[in-house]
């Protein structure tokens, strides 16, 4: 198995050893050049040649909504935000525009101040507003960051969902899947999934949109990885390398 993993360990070692922004920039630059070629889509272009892509990174849950809770008390909302922030850093260091829907521990139901009383409507408005934030940005690509949890602890592995509303969502999801297998989880056999109506944002999004379930909080080994900063950085770089190169 060792033979299959040298690239991942090289990336991981580099990130651990050089916490400076410089190394992330260099890796990102190499990835950018490579992925611009590798990601060329066969579907109809969503973006024009000179469009400046805006990456909307949506850390799921927040505030009173913790999302999934691991047995050791780790909250999904916290991991989501940590990874979203790292992804923003890598995107920005490589000259891309990245927007976080939330950069604090909060739900977004009152983001637009639509109602006086949100009782019983917080979750609905939270999702609506996340979608609205992404939709308001011209030429945006939406990336939702979440964690999985299941009743049986044996399940692990990153899972990608894509919006059914345009072909580019499918292409980006495939790119994430391929790079995760290549650089992060060689054993991951999960196929990408088309979002159904249970995933509100992907189901309604018009821009290219994917949702990443980064791993299972119910799997002890994966939980430890997801909590570690070096794994989070490797994950952020892998996601970055997968979502760039679709615009100009
Ligand atoms: Zn979630």
Boltz pocket constraint, residues with backbone or C-beta under 6 A from the ligand:
constraints:
  - pocket:
      binder: B
      contacts: [[A, 60], [A, 61], [A, 67], [A, 68], [A, 76], [A, 145], [A, 146], [A, 147]]
      max_distance: 6.0
